[in-house]
Structures are given as C-alpha cells and as structure tokens.
Amino acid sequence: MSTTRRHFLKCGSLSIAAAFGAPAGAFASSEAAPDSVSLSRALPARAVFPGVAGKIYLNSAAQHPWGLPAQKAAQHYTSEKLQGEDVFADAAARFARLVNADADCVTYAPSTSMGEYLVTRALGLPEAGGRVVTDALHFVGSFYLYEQYRQQGLDVVTIPMDASYRITMEAMDKAIVPGTKLVAMSHVSLYNGFTHDLKAVCDLAHSRGALVYVDLIQSAGAMPVDLRAAGVDFAACGTYKWLMGDFGFAFLYVRKDLLPRLKRPWYGYFQTNNFAAPELHAYPLDAPGAQPYVSSQKQTVGGYFSGALPALGPMCICASSLEWLESVGVGAIEAHRQPMLAALQKGLRSRGFQVVTPPESRSPIVTFAYRNAAQLEPRLKAAGIEITLRANHARISPSVFNDIADIDAFLAAVGSP
C-alpha cells in the first residue's frame, strides 16, 4: 500500500519508530509501479528501456538509462506529491536481498563516496591512526579522501596494479600488516572491470585484525554479490548505475555486530527514536525540565549512520527498478552479458588494441588503453554509439538491452588503433 509522511506524523512516535527505526527496510511498499513485474523479463530487454531506441548505448557503467518501471514510479510519485502526499518505498530491503544481507544492516546515504567517508569517521579515522590499505583500482574519487588522510598523518598504502592489470593477493598479503584498521576497495574496478575475490580479501584482512569496506557500485545489480558469504564488514552502493536509479541516493551496509566498536560519524534527528514526539521542555505547556530537549538514540545501523529522511523520489524509483531486477534475476543478466564480453575481448585484441581488462573477467566492463581516447569519438558518433572515453582509456559496458549486434557494430566503428 502507499504510505505517506502525513500518515506517519499523525500516528505519532510509535509509527515513526516502526517505519524508520532499527530495520532500515521497514518502509511500506509504495505501489510505485504495480505492473512493473509484468514487464518483459526476456533479454535483451530493449522495449523496457525506450530511451536507448535508435542508438547503441554501451555506457551503463557511467549512468544506466531508466526503464519503464522507473518511469512509472516517478509518475506515481509526482501524482502523489501533487496531492500533498509523500510516498515511501522499501528500497533498502530489496537491496539487502540483492546482496544477501540482513535488511537491518542496510540504511541510506547520499552517495557511495559519502558512505565510505562515514565508515572511516565511524572508525575514528584519521585521528585514531593505524593503516588503511587501498589499491590503484579503487574508485578514483576515493583517492582524494585517502590523500587528505595521508596528509593528516594516517598511514595509507595504495597497492599498484601488476603487469596484467590486476591487484594480486600476494600484494594484498604484503600490504595488510598487523595494525591495519581498514582495507578499502571496489568490488569491480570502474577503470577496467577487475573483480576482487571478496571472501579471500576479507579472510586475509580479518586474520590481521583489519575490517573491509567495499564499493559495490559497479557490481550490485550487474553480477551476483553475497556480502554474508564473503564476510564483508562495510559496503556502499549508489543507485544510478546498475541499480537503474538516480543520483543522490545510495545504500550503506554495515555489519550490525560491529556497532559497539563504532562511533556515530555525524548527528541527525533520524538517529533518535522520538524525533516525531520528542521530550521537550522549551515551549508553552511543556513540563519543566533541566534540558530543553531529551533524545532517545537508536542502537541500530540506521541509528548510527542515518541523519535525516532520505530522498523519497529516488527511493521510489530505485525500489521499482530493483523489483524489475529481482524478477529478471542477476544471474540471468550476467549470463546474457557473457557472449558480448567475449566478443569485445576477442575483437579488440585481434585488432591490436591494448585491452586492460583481464580475459576471465565477468564484470560488465571491458576497457582498452588508448592515448587521447577522445579522438575515437567521431568514428563512434557517426555510428550512433556511446561509450566512456577518458584521457588515456576507453570503456565499454553492455547491459540488459544490448545484444551481440551492438558489439559487432561497435567493433566495426572503432576499427583499428
């Protein structure tokens, strides 16, 4: 059913606590797209993504187009807002199922990067000292965070790629020494699609007393992820890529048994049980009290890391897209993509391009190194093809609406180095 903020506020603190308390997935279902699951589950799902009609979009690792479920959710949300209502959707619980996590271990954050920052602050970094181990295939935006921490005296080690464009377990073994506080990495590298063995890294880190943070933005929704089996401690994931959501809305996963070891990284009213009906001693008719306000803190993941009401529109859009992803199955999505990846690897290598994605990769990314890659744009634009072009590399990322004909067209257009 649709549930509105007005309803919660009228019902008082008990309903607020039930909706926003410990279980981060306790929002009511929004009916944002009641017929979304009935949409085609067959792949390629080109009809579900009308925005890609008439072009070859191979750039979903940058930003994934919305599908019809997201459009219907946005329309439903807009119509409710016009009537003065706010619609809540259970996006956190859906994400938890997608990555095999408990729903009460997932809360909301404004972005993947903010999730990572909050994790470091909850660990007392950089003031607490110790070592952080990251690697050259982590999110480039995270380099700035750890650069700043390094300048404040924190021991930060960045493991380089080896000659095969991988981060090896041998290098991890040397870097993760006793005294390491955190290992921070991307499950799938945005640069070349290299994929860490999460369980192997977590087992190694835990054996040295370190915790593990994982950026899931290039894996969740595109390939199977099992946080429980891997033993991941923290993870964050924005929704505008493979979760087919929007900017400004992300998920943050924290193992709830770690909470006694953490501090609240920031303070906001959503961390309290009584924000809708607080104990006040400041206004007319209030009972006398020594303090103007008395709070009751939640001892939950949301109570530690949430600050305020999440973005409701993106929440509804993401929940509807996640519903469609569940109906199709991430395993089916990964299997659909494999022939395209194989064709890209073979085609680019045979043409003489320097492919920097490991051949065995099952991630949604294939990258080749190319100096001043922007010079490739005219050839691709003429064929109606969009990929990511950076200073010295080009990245191709097929999704659920692509097929082998798209790959053949790309290879024909890109030609040779």
Secondary structure, DSSP 8 states (H G I E B T S, - for coil): ----HHHHHHH-HHHHHHHHSS-TT-S----SSTTGGGS---SS-GGG-GGGTTSEE-BTTT-----HHHHHHHHHHHHHHHTT------HHHHHHHHTT--GGGEEEES-HHHHHHHHHHHTTTTTT--EEEEETTS-HHHHHHHHHHHHTT-EEEEE---TTS---HHHHHHH--TTEEEEEEESB-TTT--B--HHHHHHHHHHTT-EEEEE-TTTBTTB---HHHHT-SEEEEESSSTT---TT-EEEEE-GGGGGG---SS--GGGBS-SSS-EE-SSTT----SSSEE--B--SHHHHH--S---HHHHHHHHHHHHHHHHH-HHHHHHHHHHHHHHHHHHHHHTT-EE-S-TT--SS-EEEE-TTGGGGHHHHHHTTEE-EE-SSEEEEB--TT--HHHHHHHHHHH---
